[in-house]
């Protein structure tokens, strides 16, 4: 995925006091766990029961220029979600959420890139490829719209 610029916004999320059944792999870096759990909650609130036990999540150095995250399917069937370390260290919470949710769209929902464009030139999907064919506006105003589309497939 190519680097994109996102509009910052205030993002506040409270964890539920009630512990949900853990369907997240123990092989997920603890810094990613919040986002994985948030992804599950957002999917659940839209009728999706998402099991992510087969997803390994790591923050690593991705050597490919412009790639912030990646999801690879391993021969064992496990999926390997990787987030670039430099991106992680400099990104806002909103930028982290966007990239992780995009990669989980590949890993957990088996979504492909979708570069469809609205009439105003904005991307119709969080699953856009980052090739610059549409303008992504992932902020508080548009977050629900993008998540509704992400979990609708």
Secondary structure as UniProt FT lines:
FT   TURN            26..27
FT   HELIX           30..44
FT   TURN            45..47
FT   TURN            53..54
FT   STRAND          55..60
FT   TURN            65..66
FT   STRAND          69..73
FT   TURN            75..76
FT   STRAND          79..84
FT   HELIX           85..90
FT   HELIX           93..107
FT   TURN            108..109
FT   TURN            119..120
FT   STRAND          122..123
FT   TURN            126..127
FT   TURN            140..142
FT   HELIX           143..150
FT   TURN            151..152
//
